[in-house]
Structures are given as C-alpha cells and as structure tokens.
Amino acid sequence: MKIVLTGGAGFIGSHLTDKLLAEGHEVIIIDNLLTGSLNNIKQHEGNPKLRFIEHDISDSLDIKEKVDFVLHFASPASPVDYLKHPLETMEVGSLGTFNTLEMALKHKAKYLMASTSEIYGDPAVSPQKEDYWGNVNTIGPRSVYDEAKRFSEALVMAYNRTHHLNTRIVRIFNTYGPRMQKDDGRAVPNFVNQALRGEKLTIFGDGKQTRSFCFVSDLVEGLYKLMLSEEHQPVNLGNPNEFTILELAQKVLKILDSKTPLTFKPLPQDDPKQRRPDISKAKKILDWEPKINLDEGLQKTIAWFKQA
Ligand code: UDP
C-alpha cells in the first residue's frame, strides 16, 4: 500500500514507519517537526519507499499519487509539549484531522486516527473500557489536547457515517521506549535522564497516582493489526499492568543501581489519579496483547538513552 502518515517523524510515528516499511509498504510522512525529529527516521535515508514532506497538516495538502491509507498521528502529545503549544495542538487535532479525512475521502483511502487515553480525562472508573465516556475538564490546561482528540473522534465518526469513509480510531495509553525526547517532560524520560545525570527524581504530588506503561514495539504491533482490521469503533491499545509513579521511579533507580533521592513537586492541574486500559476488545478482535513487561522495556529504554 501507499500510506500517508502524519507525525511520522515523532516518537510513535517513527516506530510505525519502521514497521510499515518492513512490511513492504510505501510511506509518505507529513510532519512539521514541531515535536518530531528527522533523527527518528534517519535510518531510512535513501530508501526510495519513504518520502518526507515537511508540512503542517493543519494546512491542507494535495498528494498527487494515489494513496491507499491515511494515518493521522501528528500532534504534540506530552503534557509539557501540548502546554507549550496549545494552539498548534488544537489546530492539528481539528483542522489537521479534517484535512487528513478529506485526503482519505478524495483518494478513497482507508483511515486511522491516533486518539488517546486522555479522552477519558481523570477517569472515575478503572480500568477504562471503550464505552466509558470519560471525565474531562473542558477548560483546564490539558483540555487543549483532550478536547482536540475528542473532537477528532467525533469528526472521524461523522465522516464514517456521512461519507461511509472506512475509518478506525485507536486510543493509545502511556507508551514509552527509544526515541522519546529527553526533555518532553514525561515520567519515563524524566526519571531515566535525571537518574543518569545523578539528579533528584521529580515526583509530582505524592506519587501514588497510577499509569500503565506500554513498550512502543508492542503498541506498534497492535496499531498494525488494527489497520488491517475492519473495526470502526474505538479500540484501546496499551499495557494493562498498572504502577504508581513511585513504583516507576523505584524501578528506574533499581535498574540503574542508583541511590539518587526523590524530590516531591506539586501535582500539575487535572493530572489523572489513575489510568489503566481494559484491552479485552483488542485481545478479542485483534488477537493482540503486549508482551514486554515494564522491567524489560525500561532496560531497553535506558540502554537507548545512554547512547542517545
Ligand atoms: N510525573 C512525575 N514526575 C515527572 C513527570 C511526570 O511525577 O517528572 C507524573 C505526572 O504528574 C503523571 C505521571 O507521572 O501523574 C505520568 O505523567 P506523563 O507526563 O508521563 O504522562 P501523562 O500520563 O500524565 O500524560
């Protein structure tokens, strides 16, 4: 297939690019490099099956060649990044989604939109199943990301119903691995790089809030299976093993055999208290579940950050 991938120079997008090329597809990346980097795809330099277009998909773009699949992954995605770029985040999650849907419509291409566990907000139920409608502050600082992704989901379903576009929605839970930006502010790169530099690990709040961390290669396997499926309703992808942030920090310190102390900082506004995917739907319809546990994934991630 010829596949357009917005955000292909980002963390998840670049791993998805690796997978799509390995499966023999042609990939056209559209990325404005706001939070992505050409470094993430430099291993494919000179590969005639990969084309890179530097462009902000919030402005429409006409692709002349026939496209078979459009994947919309472009967006700042770490809380620090979307708080730094609130308007760009809202644009790419509205105009960008609109432009990619129009592209798919014009090419009669299939479509997949990268949504997020953030659409569940600070969830009042756990684990989160796809039929949970969420608990989102519509005007808080995180709303620029949460509401853009909720709007994107609504728009995708409207194109599906109105134009019978062949669409998919994936709700991605916390994902980590090589190629995360050192300074994107997320817990995994922060803790690993703080420990490597011998600095105190910054725990926000009491550290008892939970997240469930999925290694990026597991996620990409699930994304590819969802692409090839005919599931048009949202599907959660993530690792259901839940940890407190304190447990995550302790794991990083143990792997690095570091005695660096923790320092407690204020909890950011609307920081979800718990997050854990119910992946029974993905298990059933995609025959997918993550294989890499947190210790193994952290070791691979730490090894990458050491040489990055
Ligand atoms: N967090 C933390 N210290 C950090 C970075 C993050 O305690 O240096 C916490 C953050 O407050 C949140 C959790 O770790 O409760 C996960 O944050 P992250 O930014 O990785 O992703 P989120 O799931 O909030 O989008």
Boltz pocket constraint, residues with backbone or C-beta under 6 A from the ligand:
constraints:
  - pocket:
      binder: B
      contacts: [[A, 77], [A, 78], [A, 79], [A, 174], [A, 185], [A, 186], [A, 187], [A, 188], [A, 190], [A, 191], [A, 202], [A, 203], [A, 204], [A, 205], [A, 207], [A, 209], [A, 211], [A, 245], [A, 267], [A, 268], [A, 271], [A, 272]]
      max_distance: 6.0
